[in-house]
Amino acid sequence: MASQKSGALTREVDAGTGTGLGFIAKAALPVLPGVNLLPGVGKSGGELPDLTLTRHDVGIDRARVAAYASVCGFEPRQHLPLTYPHMLAFGLQMGIMTDSSFPYPAIGTVHLANTITSHRPIGFDERLDVTVRAANKRAHPKGTVFDLLSTVTSGGETLWESTSEYLRPGRGDTEATTGGERIDVVPAGPATWKLPADLGRQYAAVSGDSNPIHLYPLTAKAFGFPRQIAHGMWSKARCVAFLDNRLPDAVTVHVEFKKPILLPGKVAFGSLVAEDRVDFSLTRPKDGAPHLVGRATPA
């Protein structure tokens, strides 16, 4: 079902909307030579569509939550892990990015940062509405940046919000500012995590994000990586899981993704607790190169 007002299009999507390989196949079409010349497949690089995708009356599958929590390191709770609503929004995000009106191919677009605000914990029995739209197209030194804005509500109450910042590489503006408050790398603490070669496949199974750069050496090499890399949102979730008992119920967690994490591999976690925030990082143990920097603050 779709409704349109003043040029804006709102499309309601079935609550069972899938993710995974179907979306990835659709996402790959605009970058395939020849195929990208077909009507409705090629991308123009124009303006973002005024398009909102919504899933209504979404229920929580406890088994899926448990599988996600296991992969990401969350302890069992009476509410959803802080990062789990991203799983509910992911299919809509891919729906936006693979829509014929969207100006950029999903494949090759780089996830720069993510900010989640949880206004309160979400219970397993709540019925949720999930909404996603694209906004805030702007210049960047390395191309063009845009945001995917996701919101989860229940009975009209906003429970959870997320902003994912994406870069479409290309001709940039050297005078453009990246904005935001600088977050320094936190020195590594004693926590070091050994990540298996199949971590990307494990996370794909619980998230629906089957981007080939995360799955196998061969599929990752096709996109310029020496071998498969960890999902950025897995690395955020793993950090949040480690900090879970130190974060307030109403919290904003912002992360910036830096160097990719090659799989298999090791990462070192570090955190610094201050009165008004917790800063944290994932770094490469051998040289301290950052994979992720983040900050949690009360919402």
C-alpha positions as CSV (number, residue, x, y, z in Angstrom):
1,M,0.0,0.0,0.0
2,A,1.3,3.4,-0.9
3,S,0.2,7.0,-0.1
4,Q,1.4,10.2,-1.6
5,K,1.3,13.8,-0.3
6,S,3.0,16.8,-1.7
7,G,5.5,14.7,-3.7
8,A,6.4,12.5,-0.7
9,L,5.7,8.8,-1.0
10,T,5.0,6.5,1.9
11,R,5.0,2.8,1.2
12,E,3.8,0.2,3.7
13,V,5.7,-3.1,3.6
14,D,4.5,-6.5,4.8
15,A,5.9,-7.3,8.3
16,G,7.4,-10.4,7.0
17,T,9.6,-8.5,4.5
18,G,12.7,-10.6,3.8
19,T,16.4,-9.7,3.7
20,G,19.5,-11.5,2.6
21,L,20.5,-12.8,-0.7
22,G,17.4,-11.5,-2.6
23,F,18.2,-7.9,-1.7
24,I,21.9,-8.4,-2.4
25,A,21.2,-9.8,-5.8
26,K,19.0,-6.8,-6.6
27,A,21.7,-4.4,-5.1
28,A,24.3,-5.9,-7.4
29,L,22.4,-5.2,-10.7
30,P,23.4,-1.5,-11.0
31,V,27.1,-2.3,-10.9
32,L,27.0,-5.1,-13.5
33,P,28.2,-4.0,-16.9
34,G,25.5,-4.1,-19.5
35,V,22.8,-4.8,-17.0
36,N,23.2,-1.3,-15.5
37,L,22.1,0.2,-18.9
38,L,18.6,-1.4,-18.7
39,P,15.7,0.9,-17.9
40,G,15.1,1.1,-14.1
41,V,18.4,-0.5,-13.2
42,G,21.1,2.2,-13.8
43,K,21.6,4.8,-11.2
44,S,21.6,8.6,-11.9
45,G,23.5,10.0,-8.9
46,G,20.7,12.5,-8.5
47,E,18.6,13.6,-5.6
48,L,17.4,11.3,-2.8
49,P,13.8,10.2,-3.2
50,D,11.2,11.5,-0.8
51,L,10.3,7.9,0.1
52,T,9.4,6.4,3.4
53,L,9.1,2.6,4.0
54,T,7.1,1.4,7.0
55,R,6.4,-2.0,8.6
56,H,3.4,-2.0,10.9
57,D,2.6,-4.3,13.8
58,V,5.9,-6.0,13.9
59,G,6.3,-8.8,16.5
60,I,9.5,-10.0,18.1
61,D,10.7,-13.5,17.5
62,R,12.5,-14.6,20.7
63,A,14.5,-17.3,18.9
64,R,15.9,-14.8,16.4
65,V,16.8,-12.4,19.2
66,A,18.5,-15.2,21.1
67,A,20.5,-16.2,18.0
68,Y,21.5,-12.6,17.4
69,A,22.5,-12.1,21.0
70,S,24.7,-15.2,20.9
71,V,26.6,-14.0,17.8
72,C,27.1,-10.5,19.2
73,G,27.9,-11.4,22.8
74,F,24.8,-10.1,24.6
75,E,23.7,-11.8,27.9
76,P,20.0,-12.9,28.1
77,R,17.8,-10.0,29.2
78,Q,14.0,-9.3,29.6
79,H,14.2,-6.8,26.7
80,L,15.8,-6.5,23.3
81,P,19.5,-5.9,22.9
82,L,20.1,-2.2,22.3
83,T,21.3,-2.8,18.7
84,Y,18.6,-5.4,17.8
85,P,16.0,-3.0,16.3
86,H,18.5,-2.4,13.5
87,M,17.7,-6.0,12.4
88,L,14.0,-5.0,12.1
89,A,14.9,-1.9,10.0
90,F,17.5,-3.5,7.8
91,G,15.1,-4.9,5.2
92,L,13.5,-1.5,4.9
93,Q,17.0,0.1,4.5
94,M,17.8,-2.2,1.7
95,G,14.4,-1.6,0.2
96,I,15.2,2.1,0.1
97,M,18.7,1.6,-1.4
98,T,17.5,-0.9,-4.1
99,D,14.4,1.1,-5.1
100,S,14.5,2.3,-8.7
101,S,14.2,5.9,-7.4
102,F,17.4,5.7,-5.3
103,P,20.3,7.5,-7.0
104,Y,23.2,5.3,-5.9
105,P,24.1,1.6,-6.1
106,A,24.0,-0.2,-2.7
107,I,27.0,-2.2,-3.6
108,G,30.2,-0.2,-3.1
109,T,28.5,2.3,-0.7
110,V,30.5,2.6,2.5
111,H,29.0,2.7,6.0
112,L,30.9,5.5,7.8
113,A,29.0,5.8,11.1
114,N,26.0,4.9,13.1
115,T,24.1,6.6,15.9
116,I,21.5,4.8,18.0
117,T,19.3,6.5,20.6
118,S,17.2,4.1,22.8
119,H,14.6,6.0,24.8
120,R,13.8,3.0,26.9
121,P,14.2,-0.8,26.7
122,I,11.9,-2.6,24.3
123,G,10.0,-5.6,25.7
124,F,9.6,-8.9,23.8
125,D,5.8,-8.6,23.8
126,E,5.5,-5.1,22.3
127,R,4.1,-4.6,18.8
128,L,6.2,-2.2,16.8
129,D,6.1,0.1,13.8
130,V,9.3,0.5,12.0
131,T,10.0,3.4,9.5
132,V,13.0,4.2,7.3
133,R,13.8,7.1,5.0
134,A,16.8,8.6,3.3
135,A,17.8,12.2,4.0
136,N,20.6,14.8,4.3
137,K,22.5,14.3,1.1
138,R,25.7,16.4,1.4
139,A,29.2,16.8,0.0
140,H,32.2,14.9,1.4
141,P,35.9,15.1,0.6
142,K,35.7,11.6,-0.9
143,G,32.3,11.7,-2.6
144,T,28.7,12.2,-1.4
145,V,27.3,11.3,2.0
146,F,23.7,10.6,2.9
147,D,21.8,9.2,6.0
148,L,19.3,6.4,6.4
149,L,17.0,7.4,9.3
150,S,15.2,4.5,11.1
151,T,12.6,4.9,13.8
152,V,10.8,2.3,16.0
153,T,7.5,3.3,17.7
154,S,4.9,1.5,19.7
155,G,1.4,3.0,20.3
156,G,2.7,6.4,19.0
157,E,5.6,6.4,21.5
158,T,9.1,6.7,19.9
159,L,11.3,4.0,21.5
160,W,14.4,3.8,19.3
161,E,16.0,5.9,16.6
162,S,19.0,5.3,14.4
163,T,21.0,7.3,11.9
164,S,23.4,5.4,9.5
165,E,25.8,7.6,7.6
166,Y,26.8,6.3,4.2
167,L,29.5,7.5,1.7
168,R,29.1,7.0,-2.0
169,P,32.7,7.3,-3.2
170,G,33.3,9.6,-6.2
171,R,34.3,13.1,-7.0
172,G,34.4,14.9,-3.7
173,D,34.6,18.4,-2.4
174,T,37.9,19.1,-0.7
175,E,36.4,22.0,1.2
176,A,33.5,19.9,2.7
177,T,33.6,19.3,6.4
178,T,32.8,15.9,7.9
179,G,31.4,17.5,11.0
180,G,30.7,16.0,14.4
181,E,32.6,16.0,17.6
182,R,36.0,14.3,17.4
183,I,36.3,11.0,19.3
184,D,39.8,9.9,20.1
185,V,41.0,6.3,20.0
186,V,40.9,4.8,23.5
187,P,44.0,2.7,24.4
188,A,43.3,-1.0,24.4
189,G,42.5,-2.7,27.7
190,P,42.9,-6.4,28.6
191,A,40.0,-7.6,26.5
192,T,41.1,-9.1,23.2
193,W,38.6,-11.0,20.9
194,K,39.6,-13.7,18.5
195,L,37.3,-13.6,15.5
196,P,36.6,-16.7,13.4
197,A,36.7,-16.8,9.6
198,D,33.0,-17.5,9.5
199,L,31.9,-14.6,11.7
200,G,30.5,-12.7,8.7
201,R,28.4,-15.8,7.7
202,Q,27.2,-16.1,11.3
203,Y,26.2,-12.5,11.5
204,A,24.6,-12.7,8.0
205,A,22.5,-15.6,9.2
206,V,21.0,-13.6,12.1
207,S,20.8,-10.2,10.4
208,G,20.0,-10.8,6.8
209,D,23.0,-8.7,5.7
210,S,24.6,-11.1,3.2
211,N,26.9,-8.5,1.5
212,P,29.6,-10.7,-0.3
213,I,32.4,-8.7,1.3
214,H,31.6,-10.4,4.6
215,L,31.2,-14.0,3.5
216,Y,34.2,-15.6,1.8
217,P,37.7,-14.7,0.7
218,L,36.7,-15.1,-3.0
219,T,33.6,-12.9,-2.7
220,A,35.5,-10.3,-0.8
221,K,38.4,-10.2,-3.3
222,A,35.9,-9.4,-6.0
223,F,35.4,-6.0,-4.2
224,G,39.0,-5.3,-3.5
225,F,39.5,-6.8,0.0
226,P,42.3,-9.4,0.6
227,R,39.7,-11.6,2.4
228,Q,36.3,-11.3,4.1
229,I,35.7,-8.5,6.6
230,A,33.5,-8.2,9.7
231,H,30.2,-6.3,9.5
232,G,30.4,-2.8,11.0
233,M,27.2,-3.3,12.9
234,W,28.5,-6.5,14.4
235,S,31.5,-4.6,15.7
236,K,29.2,-2.0,17.2
237,A,26.9,-4.6,18.8
238,R,29.9,-6.5,20.3
239,C,31.1,-3.3,21.9
240,V,27.7,-2.5,23.3
241,A,27.3,-6.0,24.6
242,F,30.6,-5.6,26.5
243,L,29.4,-2.3,28.0
244,D,25.8,-3.4,28.5
245,N,25.7,-3.2,32.3
246,R,27.4,0.2,32.3
247,L,24.9,2.0,30.0
248,P,21.7,3.7,31.1
249,D,18.3,2.6,29.8
250,A,17.9,5.9,27.9
251,V,21.2,6.2,25.9
252,T,22.7,7.4,22.7
253,V,25.6,5.3,21.2
254,H,27.5,6.8,18.3
255,V,30.3,4.9,16.5
256,E,32.5,5.7,13.5
257,F,33.9,2.8,11.4
258,K,37.5,3.0,10.6
259,K,39.8,0.3,9.1
260,P,38.0,-2.9,8.2
261,I,38.4,-6.0,10.4
262,L,39.8,-8.9,8.3
263,L,38.6,-12.4,9.2
264,P,39.9,-14.4,10.8
265,G,41.6,-11.9,13.1
266,K,41.9,-10.4,16.5
267,V,40.7,-7.0,17.9
268,A,41.4,-5.3,21.2
269,F,38.7,-3.4,23.1
270,G,39.3,-0.3,25.2
271,S,37.0,1.9,27.1
272,L,37.2,5.1,29.2
273,V,34.4,6.0,31.6
274,A,33.8,9.7,32.4
275,E,31.0,11.4,34.4
276,D,28.9,12.1,31.3
277,R,30.0,9.5,28.8
278,V,31.8,6.3,28.0
279,D,34.3,6.4,25.1
280,F,35.4,3.1,23.5
281,S,37.4,1.7,20.7
282,L,38.3,-1.5,18.8
283,T,41.9,-1.5,17.6
284,R,44.3,-3.9,15.9
285,P,46.4,-5.4,18.6
286,K,49.7,-5.4,16.7
287,D,49.9,-1.7,16.0
288,G,46.8,0.0,17.6
289,A,45.2,0.9,14.3
290,P,41.6,1.8,14.9
291,H,38.7,-0.3,13.6
292,L,36.0,1.6,15.4
293,V,35.7,4.5,17.8
294,G,32.5,5.2,19.8
295,R,30.8,7.2,22.5
296,A,27.8,6.5,24.7
297,T,26.0,9.3,26.4
298,P,22.7,9.6,28.4
299,A,19.7,10.3,26.1
